[in-house]
Amino acid sequence: MEIGGAKRPSVKLFTDGACVGNPGPGGWGFILKHPSTGRSKERSGGEHDTTNNRMEITAVIRGLEALKGPCDIELFSDSEYVVNAITEWMAKWKLFGWKRSANAKNQVRNVDLWVRLDELLRPHALKANWVRGHAGHLENERCDVLASAAAAKIAASRAPARPANVNKVDGNLFVTSLPNDMEDDE
């Protein structure tokens, strides 16, 4: 595809997410390949309190964030959740205010990540492909190693302290009560 007369680079993005317990400590990994130059890069990271689905989405987000400009992207993921969301569900969710239907009361799970993914996809053309996990696909197996190692590293580290009055529900932080010195005396 072309933008302003210039052909966009084509890249292949391979991703995977992992979790030690679900929810629990998690990791993500991606490989970006630029077939015309033969160059590639891989990255990984993780979070202390997450789910496997969040790590699968985060892997795609981090891969897209690593791009320097608009590209034609072929994505390979072993997450049917991610591939189906990108190819079918996200357009509907957006129409319904990031809900599954017009009458739904709650937004879809992981809405923060889906909104970020949607923003990152705008300048690109993307084709999403599902690959069977743990089936010998070279790059998927490598992404699994990256994500699993990141999850294990996170699991072995101390989680950052969270103030006692902050809780997490459906991935969103909220304050349950104000600290004593901030409460109204009246």
Residue pairs with C-beta under 8 A, 6 or more apart in sequence:
1 7
1 8
1 72
1 125
2 8
3 70
8 69
8 70
8 71
8 72
8 125
9 34
9 36
9 69
9 71
9 72
10 34
10 35
10 36
10 71
10 72
10 73
10 74
11 32
11 33
11 34
11 35
11 67
11 71
11 72
11 73
11 74
12 32
12 33
12 35
12 73
12 74
12 75
12 76
12 139
13 30
13 31
13 32
13 33
13 60
13 63
13 64
13 73
13 74
13 75
13 76
14 30
14 31
14 32
14 33
14 75
14 76
14 77
14 139
14 140
14 142
14 143
15 28
15 29
15 30
15 31
15 56
15 59
15 60
15 63
15 75
15 76
15 77
15 79
15 82
15 143
16 28
16 29
16 30
16 56
16 59
16 77
16 78
16 79
16 133
16 140
16 143
16 144
16 146
16 147
17 26
17 27
17 28
17 29
17 52
17 53
17 54
17 55
17 56
17 57
17 58
17 59
17 79
17 147
18 26
18 27
18 28
18 29
18 52
18 55
18 144
18 147
18 148
18 150
18 151
19 25
19 26
19 27
19 50
19 51
19 52
19 55
19 151
20 26
20 151
20 152
20 154
20 155
22 51
22 52
23 49
23 50
23 51
24 49
24 50
24 155
25 46
25 47
25 48
25 49
25 50
25 151
25 154
25 155
26 46
26 47
26 50
26 51
26 52
26 54
26 55
26 147
26 150
26 151
26 154
27 44
27 45
27 46
27 55
27 146
27 147
27 148
27 149
27 150
27 151
27 152
27 153
27 154
28 44
28 45
28 46
28 55
28 56
28 58
28 59
28 62
28 146
28 147
28 150
29 42
29 43
29 44
29 59
29 142
29 143
29 144
29 145
29 146
29 147
29 149
29 150
30 42
30 43
30 44
30 59
30 60
30 62
30 63
30 66
30 143
30 146
31 40
31 41
31 42
31 139
31 142
31 143
31 146
32 40
32 41
32 42
32 63
32 66
32 67
33 39
33 40
33 139
34 40
41 66
42 142
42 143
42 146
43 62
43 63
43 66
43 146
44 146
44 147
44 149
44 150
45 58
45 62
45 150
46 55
46 147
46 150
46 151
46 153
46 154
47 54
47 55
47 58
47 154
48 154
48 157
48 159
48 160
49 159
49 168
53 79
53 81
53 109
53 110
54 110
54 113
54 171
55 147
55 151
56 77
56 79
56 81
56 82
57 82
57 85
57 110
57 113
57 114
57 117
58 113
59 77
59 143
59 147
60 75
60 77
60 82
60 86
60 117
61 113
61 116
61 117
61 120
63 75
64 73
64 117
64 120
64 121
64 124
65 120
67 73
67 124
69 123
70 123
70 124
71 124
71 125
72 124
72 125
72 126
73 124
73 125
73 126
73 127
74 126
74 127
74 129
75 83
75 86
75 126
75 127
75 128
75 129
76 129
76 131
76 137
76 139
76 140
77 83
77 128
77 129
77 130
77 131
78 130
78 131
78 132
78 133
78 134
78 137
78 140
78 144
79 130
80 130
82 128
83 128
83 129
83 130
85 93
85 114
86 117
86 121
86 126
86 128
87 128
89 108
90 114
90 117
90 118
92 100
93 99
93 100
93 108
93 114
94 118
96 102
96 104
97 107
98 107
98 108
98 111
98 114
98 115
99 105
99 106
99 107
99 108
100 108
108 114
109 170
109 171
110 171
112 171
112 172
131 137
131 140
133 140
133 144
134 141
134 144
162 168
163 179
165 175
165 176
165 177
165 178
165 179
166 173
166 174
166 175
166 176
167 173
167 174
167 176
168 174
177 183
